[in-house]
């Protein structure tokens, strides 16, 4: 992704500040799939599996700025990560080159 974010795998582990998700029943350190499960329970998505939320997607309609009218499709959840600082000066140059290639 051009903005430095990368999608996390569902089994990868995330640790957040203790008060980040006050309304979700989730520990400070969790797997990505655990956050998806907590969101599902919080929104009350009965009959919806975690696989539907982050793999197959849920049936929906979307009204976007770039199109006319509603479009039918699917929506799914993803958790993405962006490193605060590049690991080395070359990482930042490499990321900039990738962005230029995608133009």
N, C-alpha and C positions, 0 to 999 in steps of 0.2 A: 504494500500500500504506500502511496506517495507521501503520506503525512507522518510516517514513522511508526504507525500502529501495526501490530501483527495479531492475527486471531489466535487465541489460546486454545489448546486442545482440551477436551472435556475432563481429562484426568490430571491436568496440570494444577498445581497448588498456588493459591493466592493468600497473602496475609495483608490485612487492612487495619487501619486504626480502629480501636474498639468502638467508637461511637458513629461509625460510618453508616451502618444499616440498622438504625434503632428499631424499625418496625418489622424487620425480617428476623425469623428465628434461625440464626446462623452464627457459627463460631467466628472468632477473629481470623483463624486460618482455616481454609476450606478448599476443596476441589471445585473447579468451575462448574461441574455438574451439580454440586450441592447448592450453589447459588441459584442455578436455573430451577432446581426443585423448590427452594425457598420462595422464589418469585412466583412460581406456579401456585404454591399453597397460599401465598399472600393475596394473589388476585382471584383466588377461588376458581381456578380453571378445572372444574370437575370433568372427568372423562378425557382429559388431555394428558398424554404421556410426555415425559421429558424429551423423548425422541422427536415428538412432533414439534416441540418448542425450539430445539436447536439442530435438528437434522433435516427432517422432512418439511417442516414448516406448517403453519396453520392457514387454512383458507381465509381469504380476506378480499377486500376491495380497497384500492388506493386512489386518492385524488392528489395528483402531483402538480407542481407549478409548471412543469415542462410539457404537460399533455392536456388534452381536452377531455373532460369527462372521467368517470370512474373506470378503472381497469381492474379486472379480476386476476388474482394470483395467490401467492403464499407469502407469509412473513415468518421469519424465525429470529431467535435471539442469538447473540454472539457476544463474547467477552473479548476485548482487545487490550493489548498492552503496548505501551510506548516507553522506552528507556528515557530517564530524565536527562542523562548526558551520554554522548557516544562513548564507547569503551576505549577507543583510540582516535586520534585525529584522522586516521585513514578511513574509519567507519563513516564519518560525516561526509568525506569526499566521495566515498563509494555510494552513499545514499543519494547525494546530489547528482552523480552520474546516472544512477538508475532513473531519477526523475526526468532528466534530460532525454534519456532513451525512450521514455513513455510518452513524450510530447508528440 
